[in-house]
Amino acid sequence: MKIYEGVEGQIRDAIERGEFDNLPNKGKPLDLSEWKKTPAHLRMSYSILKNAGYKPSEVNTKSELATLRQLIEKESDPEKKQHLIGKINALAITEALQMERLRKK
């Protein structure tokens, strides 16, 4: 085993031990589409917060919208579907306000 200094050395040692061999999506390109949609002045802070396990309210809103959209596709009861659509519409307004607030910063 080779000994390197610093973080780069620790990464090299881990590679040599095969610790990165079974990672999900290995060999696939990274999907950076959401990263590019994030305002440039927020990217670094969002990355730090994400690594700490924190999700900004905007991310939670987008996740909730995605979940509601999936529920609508599976729902067969028209009344329940209408209820879900109402939730999506209200949440879409919240999302628009959140994104507008970010653009103004």
PAGU-653782 format. One record per residue (C-alpha): residue number from 0; x, y, z. Coordinates in steps of 0.25 Angstrom, whole numbers, always signed. Layout:
BEGIN
{seq=NUM, px=X, py=Y, pz=Z}
...
# end
This chain:
BEGIN
{seq=0, px=+0, py=+0, pz=+0}
{seq=1, px=+5, py=+14, pz=-4}
{seq=2, px=+5, py=+25, pz=+6}
{seq=3, px=+1, py=+39, pz=+1}
{seq=4, px=-1, py=+52, pz=+9}
{seq=5, px=-14, py=+59, pz=+11}
{seq=6, px=-28, py=+57, pz=+6}
{seq=7, px=-23, py=+53, pz=-8}
{seq=8, px=-15, py=+42, pz=-2}
{seq=9, px=-27, py=+37, pz=+6}
{seq=10, px=-35, py=+36, pz=-7}
{seq=11, px=-24, py=+29, pz=-14}
{seq=12, px=-22, py=+19, pz=-3}
{seq=13, px=-38, py=+16, pz=-3}
{seq=14, px=-37, py=+14, pz=-18}
{seq=15, px=-26, py=+4, pz=-17}
{seq=16, px=-34, py=-3, pz=-6}
{seq=17, px=-46, py=-4, pz=-16}
{seq=18, px=-55, py=+4, pz=-7}
{seq=19, px=-61, py=+12, pz=-19}
{seq=20, px=-63, py=-1, pz=-28}
{seq=21, px=-78, py=-3, pz=-24}
{seq=22, px=-83, py=+11, pz=-23}
{seq=23, px=-97, py=+13, pz=-29}
{seq=24, px=-97, py=+19, pz=-43}
{seq=25, px=-82, py=+16, pz=-45}
{seq=26, px=-77, py=+19, pz=-59}
{seq=27, px=-90, py=+27, pz=-62}
{seq=28, px=-89, py=+42, pz=-65}
{seq=29, px=-94, py=+51, pz=-54}
{seq=30, px=-107, py=+58, pz=-56}
{seq=31, px=-104, py=+72, pz=-53}
{seq=32, px=-117, py=+78, pz=-59}
{seq=33, px=-122, py=+82, pz=-45}
{seq=34, px=-109, py=+88, pz=-41}
{seq=35, px=-109, py=+97, pz=-53}
{seq=36, px=-123, py=+101, pz=-50}
{seq=37, px=-118, py=+106, pz=-36}
{seq=38, px=-114, py=+121, pz=-36}
{seq=39, px=-99, py=+122, pz=-36}
{seq=40, px=-98, py=+130, pz=-23}
{seq=41, px=-105, py=+118, pz=-15}
{seq=42, px=-98, py=+106, pz=-21}
{seq=43, px=-87, py=+105, pz=-11}
{seq=44, px=-95, py=+108, pz=+1}
{seq=45, px=-106, py=+98, pz=-3}
{seq=46, px=-95, py=+87, pz=-5}
{seq=47, px=-90, py=+89, pz=+9}
{seq=48, px=-104, py=+89, pz=+14}
{seq=49, px=-107, py=+76, pz=+6}
{seq=50, px=-94, py=+69, pz=+11}
{seq=51, px=-99, py=+72, pz=+25}
{seq=52, px=-112, py=+66, pz=+23}
{seq=53, px=-120, py=+79, pz=+22}
{seq=54, px=-130, py=+82, pz=+11}
{seq=55, px=-134, py=+96, pz=+8}
{seq=56, px=-149, py=+98, pz=+7}
{seq=57, px=-149, py=+100, pz=-8}
{seq=58, px=-143, py=+86, pz=-9}
{seq=59, px=-154, py=+80, pz=+0}
{seq=60, px=-165, py=+87, pz=-8}
{seq=61, px=-160, py=+81, pz=-21}
{seq=62, px=-159, py=+67, pz=-14}
{seq=63, px=-173, py=+69, pz=-9}
{seq=64, px=-178, py=+73, pz=-23}
{seq=65, px=-172, py=+61, pz=-29}
{seq=66, px=-178, py=+52, pz=-19}
{seq=67, px=-192, py=+58, pz=-21}
{seq=68, px=-191, py=+57, pz=-36}
{seq=69, px=-188, py=+42, pz=-35}
{seq=70, px=-200, py=+40, pz=-26}
{seq=71, px=-209, py=+47, pz=-36}
{seq=72, px=-204, py=+37, pz=-47}
{seq=73, px=-208, py=+25, pz=-38}
{seq=74, px=-221, py=+31, pz=-32}
{seq=75, px=-234, py=+26, pz=-38}
{seq=76, px=-244, py=+33, pz=-29}
{seq=77, px=-248, py=+46, pz=-36}
{seq=78, px=-250, py=+53, pz=-23}
{seq=79, px=-237, py=+49, pz=-17}
{seq=80, px=-230, py=+53, pz=-30}
{seq=81, px=-237, py=+67, pz=-30}
{seq=82, px=-232, py=+69, pz=-15}
{seq=83, px=-218, py=+65, pz=-20}
{seq=84, px=-218, py=+75, pz=-31}
{seq=85, px=-222, py=+86, pz=-21}
{seq=86, px=-210, py=+82, pz=-13}
{seq=87, px=-201, py=+83, pz=-25}
{seq=88, px=-207, py=+97, pz=-29}
{seq=89, px=-205, py=+102, pz=-15}
{seq=90, px=-191, py=+96, pz=-14}
{seq=91, px=-187, py=+101, pz=-28}
{seq=92, px=-190, py=+116, pz=-24}
{seq=93, px=-181, py=+114, pz=-12}
{seq=94, px=-170, py=+108, pz=-21}
{seq=95, px=-172, py=+120, pz=-30}
{seq=96, px=-171, py=+130, pz=-19}
{seq=97, px=-158, py=+123, pz=-13}
{seq=98, px=-151, py=+123, pz=-26}
{seq=99, px=-155, py=+138, pz=-29}
{seq=100, px=-149, py=+141, pz=-15}
{seq=101, px=-136, py=+134, pz=-19}
{seq=102, px=-135, py=+141, pz=-32}
{seq=103, px=-136, py=+155, pz=-25}
{seq=104, px=-125, py=+152, pz=-16}
# end
